[in-house]
Amino acid sequence: MERLIDQELAKLDAQFTEMGVLVANKIGAAGRAMVVGDERSAKEIVTQDHQINDREMQLEQKAFEIIALHQPITSDLREVVTILKAVSDLEHAGDHARDIALASLQLQRDAYLQPVLTLIEQFSKFIEKLMRDMLTAYVKKDWHFAQTGSQLAVEANAQHVKIYEACVDAMKQNSDQIERILPYITVANALEQICECALNIGEWIIYRRTGEIVELKPVTTVDDN
């Protein structure tokens, strides 16, 4: 016989998944708006940021209600803790998507910056896919995929470094245009932060399955190279 708490956990799971889809969509939309210079879409992402914040608060309230009213056992509590932690990472990822949209409004698409923009477009698609794949792993409770996060972090770092180096080269060749180049670095950094959020969600997927708190290899910042 299904327990009442199972029904409540299923609802919580569904709400988390819906929020995850919303965040992933905003990440993708921010990346596309940046590449094509779609100011209207970028401004919509910024003004609609409250949608993600509202969902985070609703999920947190529901999670605390489950703890207070249903006295969850250990495995149930892991489910709730996983969502409480992962929802915070989703909200942060949404904030970084907003930052990309804001930065895209400042981007100057001069011809000499096209190679940088191309690299960022590739990175943006990679990060969007990473987040979507990690959310799919959450839905399917695929902790084995979550464990591949360390490999994905290496690839993400490599792409981030390429963008940073391309920006530095552009600055050296166009020293009077540094302010026009800096927003590209801001976008690359925001994408890297979204990667870290996705990896954090992977860590909580593993925790939900094993009860162990693990640390997937963190994304190495360009300052560490």
SULLINFEN-V524633 format. One record per residue. N is the residue number from 1. RES is the residue in one letter. PSI is psi as a letter, one per 20 degrees, with the letter a starting at -180 (NA if undefined). D_FIRST is the distance of its C-alpha to the first C-alpha in whole Angstrom. Layout:
BEGIN
n-><N	N>
res-><RES	RES>
psi-><PSI	PSI>
d_first-><D_FIRST	D_FIRST>
END
This chain:
BEGIN
n-><1	2	3	4	5	6	7	8	9	10	11	12	13	14	15	16	17	18	19	20	21	22	23	24	25	26	27	28	29	30	31	32	33	34	35	36	37	38	39	40	41	42	43	44	45	46	47	48	49	50	51	52	53	54	55	56	57	58	59	60	61	62	63	64	65	66	67	68	69	70	71	72	73	74	75	76	77	78	79	80	81	82	83	84	85	86	87	88	89	90	91	92	93	94	95	96	97	98	99	100	101	102	103	104	105	106	107	108	109	110	111	112	113	114	115	116	117	118	119	120	121	122	123	124	125	126	127	128	129	130	131	132	133	134	135	136	137	138	139	140	141	142	143	144	145	146	147	148	149	150	151	152	153	154	155	156	157	158	159	160	161	162	163	164	165	166	167	168	169	170	171	172	173	174	175	176	177	178	179	180	181	182	183	184	185	186	187	188	189	190	191	192	193	194	195	196	197	198	199	200	201	202	203	204	205	206	207	208	209	210	211	212	213	214	215	216	217	218	219	220	221	222	223	224	225>
res-><M	E	R	L	I	D	Q	E	L	A	K	L	D	A	Q	F	T	E	M	G	V	L	V	A	N	K	I	G	A	A	G	R	A	M	V	V	G	D	E	R	S	A	K	E	I	V	T	Q	D	H	Q	I	N	D	R	E	M	Q	L	E	Q	K	A	F	E	I	I	A	L	H	Q	P	I	T	S	D	L	R	E	V	V	T	I	L	K	A	V	S	D	L	E	H	A	G	D	H	A	R	D	I	A	L	A	S	L	Q	L	Q	R	D	A	Y	L	Q	P	V	L	T	L	I	E	Q	F	S	K	F	I	E	K	L	M	R	D	M	L	T	A	Y	V	K	K	D	W	H	F	A	Q	T	G	S	Q	L	A	V	E	A	N	A	Q	H	V	K	I	Y	E	A	C	V	D	A	M	K	Q	N	S	D	Q	I	E	R	I	L	P	Y	I	T	V	A	N	A	L	E	Q	I	C	E	C	A	L	N	I	G	E	W	I	I	Y	R	R	T	G	E	I	V	E	L	K	P	V	T	T	V	D	D	N>
psi-><p	p	q	h	h	h	g	h	h	h	g	g	g	g	g	g	g	g	h	g	g	g	g	h	h	h	g	g	h	g	g	g	h	g	g	i	k	n	h	g	g	g	h	g	g	g	h	j	h	h	g	g	g	g	h	g	h	g	g	g	g	g	g	h	g	g	g	h	h	i	m	q	r	g	h	g	h	h	g	g	g	g	g	h	g	h	h	g	h	g	g	h	h	h	g	h	g	g	h	g	g	g	h	h	i	i	p	p	l	q	h	i	i	g	h	g	h	g	g	h	g	g	g	g	h	g	h	g	g	g	g	g	h	h	h	h	h	g	g	i	l	n	i	g	g	h	i	i	h	h	g	h	h	g	g	g	h	g	h	g	h	g	g	g	h	h	g	g	g	h	h	h	i	m	i	j	k	g	h	i	h	h	h	h	h	g	g	g	h	h	h	h	h	h	g	h	g	g	h	g	h	h	h	h	g	g	g	h	g	h	j	p	o	r	o	q	o	q	p	p	r	h	i	i	NA>
d_first-><0	4	6	9	12	10	11	15	15	15	18	20	20	21	24	25	25	27	29	30	31	33	35	36	37	39	40	41	43	45	46	47	49	51	52	54	55	52	53	51	48	49	49	46	44	46	45	42	41	39	36	35	36	34	31	31	31	28	26	27	27	23	23	24	22	19	21	22	19	16	18	17	17	19	17	16	20	21	20	21	24	25	25	27	29	29	29	33	34	33	35	38	38	38	41	43	43	44	47	48	48	51	52	53	55	57	58	61	61	64	65	65	62	60	60	58	56	55	53	51	50	49	47	45	44	43	41	39	38	37	35	33	33	31	29	28	27	25	23	23	22	26	27	30	31	31	33	36	37	40	41	41	42	45	46	45	48	50	50	50	53	55	55	56	59	60	60	62	65	65	66	68	70	69	70	71	67	65	63	63	61	59	56	55	55	52	50	50	49	46	45	45	43	40	40	40	37	35	36	34	31	31	31	28	26	27	26	23	23	25	25	29	31	34	37	37	41	42	44	48	50	53	55	54	56>
END
